[in-house]
């Protein structure tokens, strides 16, 4: 994908993300409602745009500059197609993490559990590299109190991209636990997330991983369609991921906020 094409796509996503929900809904109804109604397709559209102080991914510090990260997701019948990207806001360091990803996913959801499988194509326009990854995983819903449900999950990711083109040829296992605590009847929730991962030769030579702790808020801005979610996270790499002769990654505290829309 040429750089010009990627930049144009990102600008389009950002413009759509910033439009008010009423405008997006009007555009969708004018162009798509007739077709969707004809075939009874329950299409769901969501978009978000995030700003973070740093870009940390699976324990790797990919950018020490502030980044902006727009994305769009389309879903129906459990299938979804997603676009996600990350770009420097400023360039004060030597890292160039510009990234554009495309993901196809199928998720089966039940009241007690969910199962998912998918594939992601990662592209890095500035570095002219890319890689591919498939994953499978699941989670269970464990009610604790009336309004609090724990959702521990486990996922396996396998990168099979050519190392000459930017691939990792490794495996990544993620065990995570997320839960939300409603704040009275305000519509606001306190969102907590914890994870531990195991990295087997995934951009490192040996074994390692990351401990991650995050805390944030979900604040509704417009009915159930628009919300803002500020958060702060602390990443602690271990094993070969933190070894100075291999992954060479350090602990990192970072934060930001995500503005999200659902239609």
N, C-alpha and C positions, 0 to 999 in steps of 0.2 A: 504494500500500500504506500503510495507516494505521500510525502510529508504534507503537501498542499491539500490532498484529499482528507487526511487525518485532521488537519487543522480546521478545515471547513466543516467536517462532521461534528467536531467538538463544539465549535461556535454555534451550530444549529441546536445541539443538545442543550447547551447553556441557555440559549434564547428560549427554547421550549420550556425548560425547567423554571425559568423566571416568570413565565406568563401566569396570570392568575388562573385558578382552576376553572372558573366560569368560561374564560376564553378558550381554554383547551377543550373543555366539554363541548362548546359550541362548534369548534372545528371538527371534532370527532363525529358529532352528530350529523353535521352537514355532509361529510365525506364518506363516513363508514357505517352509520347506523342502519341504513337500508340494507346493506349487504349482510351485516351481522344479524339483523332481525330475520332476514330471509332464511339464513341457515342456522338460526338460534345458537350463535356462538357467544359464550359468556366471556368476552375478552376483558381482561383487566390490564390497565396501564398505570405504571408508576414511574416516577422520576425523582432524582435527588441530586443535590449539589453540595459537596462538603469542602470545608477548609480546615486543614490541619497544620500544626506547627512543624511537623516532620512526617516523613513517609517511612513507616516501619512495617515490614512484611515478613511474617514468620521468623521474627528475631533478627532479620537483616535490616540494617539502616540503609534504605535505598536513596534517601534524600534528606539532608540536614537543613534544607530550606523549607519555608512554608509552601504548601502545595494546594491546588484546587482540583477536586475530583468529581466531575459530573458523570451521571449514568442514567440509563433508561432501561426499563424492563417491561416486556409484554408476556402475558400468560393466559392460558386457557386449558381446561381439562387436565390440569396438573403439569402441562408442558410450559416451559418458559424460554424466552430468548432475551439475553441481556447484553447491553453495551456498557462498559465501564472504562474510565480513563483517569489519568493523573498527570498533572503538569506543574512545573515550577511557577510560583508567583514571582519570586525573585531568584537570582542565580549568584549567590554569594559563596557557594562551595564548588568543588570540582566535580560533583556528582551530577549526572544528567539522567534523570529517571523517567523522562517522558514515556508514557505507557498507554496503550490502547488494547483492551481485552474484549473478547466476544465469547459468551458462554451459552450453551444449550443444556437444559436440565429437565429431568422428569422427577416429580416428587409426589408420592402417594401419602396422603394425610388421613389419619384416623384420630379419634378422640384420645386414644392412649399412646399413639406413636406415629412416627413418620419415617419413610424410607425415600432415599433419593439417589440418583445417578446422573452423571453429566460429563461434559467435556468443555474445556476452556482453551482458547487459542490466545496466547499472550504475544503481543507485538511491542517492540521498542523502537519507534521511528528514528529517534536521534542516533541510536547505536546501530540501526539497520540489522537488528536481530529479532528472532522470534522463537517460540517453543510451544509445545502442546502438552496437555495434561488431561487425564480422565480421573474420575473420582466416584466412589460409592460411599454411602453412609446412612446413618439413621439416628433417631433420638426418641426418647420416651417422655411422656408427660406425667409428672408425679405431683398430685395436689398435696399441698402442705397445710394451707389454710383456705378459707373460702375464696379469697381473691389472689392467692399466691400459688403458682404452679412452677415447680422446678423442671427443667428440660435438659437433662444430661444427654450428650450426643457423642458419637464416635464416627470419624471419617478417615478414609484412606485415599491418598492422592498419589498418582504415579505419573511422573514426567517421562515422556519418551521422545523428546525433541533431540535433534542432532546437535551434539555438543559444539560442532564447528559453526552452527548457526545461532547458538545461544541456549541450547537445551541443557537439562540437568542430569537426565538418566538416573533418577533416584526416586525414593519413596518417602512420603511424609504422612505421619499419623497424628490425628488431632483428637484429643479428648476434651470436651468443653462443657461448661455448665452456665446457663444464663437464667436469670429470673428478674421479674419486675414487681415492684411494690407500689400499688396505687396510693396516691395521696388524697385521702378522704374522697369527696365527690368533685374534685377539681378537674378531673380528666388528665392530670399530670401523674407521671409515674417515675419512681426511682429505678433505674435499670442497672443491674450488676452482672458482670460477666467475668468468668475465670476459665483459663485453659492451660493445658500442658501438652506439649507436642514432642514427637520423636522424629528426628530427621536422619534418614539413612542415605548418605552420599547424595543429598539433594543440594547441589551447589557447594558441598564440602566433601572432603575426602573420606571422612569417617562418620561417626555417630555423634549426635548432639540434639539440641532442641531448644525450646523456649517455654518459660513460664510467663503468663500474661494475666494481669489484673486490670479491669476497667470498671469505671463507675460513671454514670451519667443520668440525665433527665430526659424524658419525652414530654414536650410541652405542645399541646394542640394550639394552632393559630386560627384555623378555619374549619369548623365542624370536625369531621373525621378525615378530611381530605389533605390538610396541610399541617405539618408539625415541624418543630425544630428540636434537635437533640444534641445539646452540648455534652461533651464527655472528656474524661482524662484517663490515660492508660499508663501502665508501667510494664516494660518488657525486660525480662531477665534471661539472656541466653545461657546455655550450659553445655558442657562436653566440648566436642570439637568445634561447635559453633562459636564458642567464646575463646578457643585456643588461638593465641597470637600467631601460630604457624599455620593455621588453617582458616577457620571462619573469621576470626579476629573481630568479633562483635562485642559491644559493651552494653551494659544496662542503659535503658533509655526511658525517660519520662516525656510524654508528649500529649497533646490535647487538641481539641478543635470542636467543630459543630457541623451538623448535617441538617440541611433544609430539605424535607421530603414531601412529595405530592403523591396522592393516590386517586385514581379516577375510576 
